[in-house]
Amino acid sequence: MKLTYDRWGRNTYNTRAIMIKKFHEIESYIIRLDQMEFAEVLLEDDKTSLYINGNGEEYIISFNTGEDKFDLENDEVLHSSTEKIELTIKRELKTYLARKVLTMDHALKAARYYFEFKDKDDSLNWKEIKNEN
């Protein structure tokens, strides 16, 4: 499986892709996400991808097929909640609904399932994002 991560330096930014054979390798990249040096992990198969952005405590996770996109939502936050949380993603301050902000446990569970099955874990709360074109 291909894993792509980005790395920020003082005045530099680069992206690197590596081939992963064991889940613990993916886990180590997720754990090091800090939004300072490491901001994003992308897992890719031929037809699907899993994006994990985070800062060590809070994560934004999405799953993509060629045509469909799904965001993972937090079951512990009411769907009707309008609470918003600011997160720095790729050195930009962005605002997310609280239900879209997840824990490391969510990130690791979604990544483990994706690593094993190349799909999204339907035991998690995925919300399809409708294309507005």
For each residue, the residues with C-beta under 8 A, 3 or more apart:
1: 19 20 21 26 43 44 45 115 118
2: 17 18 19 20 43 44 45
3: 17 18 19 20 25 26 29 41 42 43 44
4: 15 16 17 18 41 42 44
5: 15 16 29 38 40 41 42
6: 13 14 15 16 38 39 40 90
7: 13 14 15 16 37 38
8: 12 13 36 37 38 39 91
9: 12 13 37
10:
11:
12: 8 9
13: 6 7 8 9
14: 6 7
15: 4 5 6 7
16: 4 5 6 7
17: 2 3 4
18: 2 3 4
19: 1 2 3
20: 1 2 3 25 26 43 115
21: 1 25
22: 25
23: 26 27 111 112 115 116
24: 27 28
25: 3 20 21 22 28 29
26: 1 3 20 23 29 30 41 43 111 112 115
27: 23 24 30 31 108 111
28: 24 25 31 32
29: 3 5 25 26 32 33 38 41
30: 26 27 33 41 52 54 104 107 108 111
31: 27 28 56 104
32: 28 29 37 38
33: 29 30 38 39 40 41 52 53 54 55 56 59
34: 37 38 39 55 56
35: 38 39 54 55 87 88 89 90 91
36: 8
37: 7 8 9 32 34
38: 5 6 7 8 29 32 33 34 35 41
39: 6 8 33 34 35 53 89 90 91
40: 5 6 33 51 52 53 89 90
41: 3 4 5 26 29 30 33 38 51 52 53 111
42: 3 4 5 49 50 51 52
43: 1 2 3 20 26 49 50 52 111 114 115
44: 1 2 3 4 48 49
45: 1 2 48 49 118
46:
47: 65 66 118
48: 44 45 63 64 65 114 118 119
49: 42 43 44 45 63 64
50: 42 43 61 62 63 64 110 111 114 120
51: 40 41 42 60 61 62 63 64
52: 30 33 40 41 42 43 59 60 61 107 110 111
53: 33 39 40 41 59 60 61 89 90
54: 30 33 35 57 58 59 60 104 107
55: 33 34 35 58 59 87 88
56: 31 33 34 104
57: 54 103 104
58: 54 55 85 87 101 102 103
59: 33 52 53 54 55 101 102 103 104 106 107
60: 51 52 53 54 71 87 89 96 100 101 102
61: 50 51 52 53 71 72 102 106 107 110
62: 50 51 69 70 71 72 129
63: 48 49 50 51 69 70 72 110 114 120 126
64: 48 49 50 51 68 69 70
65: 47 48 68 69
66: 47
67:
68: 64 65 128
69: 62 63 64 65 128 129 131
70: 62 63 64 120 126 127 128 129
71: 60 61 62 100 126 127 129
72: 61 62 63 100 102 106 110 124 125 126 127
73: 77 79 99 100 125 126 127
74: 77 98 99 100 101 102 103 106 125
75: 125
76:
77: 73 74 81 83 98 99 101
78: 81 99
79: 73 99
80:
81: 77 78 97 98 99
82: 97
83: 77 97 98
84: 95 96 97 98
85: 58 95 96 97 98 101
86: 93 94 95 96
87: 35 55 58 60 93 94 95 96 101
88: 35 55 91 92 93 94
89: 35 39 40 53 60 92 94
90: 6 35 39 40 53
91: 8 35 39 88
92: 88 89
93: 86 87 88
94: 86 87 88 89
95: 84 85 86 87
96: 60 84 85 86 87 100 101
97: 81 82 83 84 85 100 101
98: 74 77 81 83 84 85 101
99: 73 74 77 78 79 81
100: 60 71 72 73 74 96 97
101: 58 59 60 74 77 85 87 96 97 98
102: 58 59 60 61 72 74 106 107
103: 57 58 59 74 106 107
104: 30 31 54 56 57 59 107 108
105: 108 109
106: 59 61 72 74 102 103 109 110 124
107: 30 52 54 59 61 102 103 104 110 111
108: 27 30 104 105 111 112
109: 105 106 112 113 121 124
110: 50 52 61 63 72 106 107 113 114 120 121 124
111: 23 26 27 30 41 43 50 52 107 108 114 115
112: 23 26 108 109 115 116
113: 109 110 116 117 119 120 121 124
114: 43 48 50 63 110 111 117 118 119 120 121
115: 1 20 23 26 43 111 112
116: 23 112 113
117: 113 114 121
118: 1 45 47 48 114
119: 48 113 114
120: 50 63 70 110 113 114 124 126
121: 109 110 113 114 117 124
122: 126
123:
124: 72 106 109 110 113 120 121
125: 72 73 74 75
126: 63 70 71 72 73 120 122
127: 70 71 72 73
128: 68 69 70
129: 62 69 70 71
130:
131: 69
132:
133:
